[in-house]
Amino acid sequence: MLEYFRVETDVVQGGTKNMETTVKEIADLLEVRKGVNSRTVLFLGARVGGFFCNSKLYEFIEQYSVPTFGKLSDIEKFAECYKVLSDQQRFSESNIHDILTVSLKDEPSLKYRQEDDC
């Protein structure tokens, strides 16, 4: 059974460090958020970190976002991506899949793998 997740977190100096988070800690956090009716979205996958600070994704989202998108912090930009993509009148599930897939294909920090299209 998987006991630990690798979680990449932003560090004040601008770099990143890896931290281990147990499944129990994640389950506890989700339980607390559920108890206060706070919605949670959890992206899982080997390449999910490629969405954070993804220039192609951010360029696309900026077209549909607030005029001050470029001035938002990295975390605020990421949250805005979720907010924009959650607009069901604007984007279908298929649209969202295509947007996210293309953003990973074009992300220079990640190597595209054909099996990720599945």
Secondary structure by P-SEA (a helix, b strand, c coil): cccccbbbbbccccbbbbbbbcaaaaaaaaaaaaaacbbbbbbbccccccccccaaaaaaaaaacccccccccaaaaaaaaaaaaaccccccaaaaaaaaaaaaaacccbbbbccccc
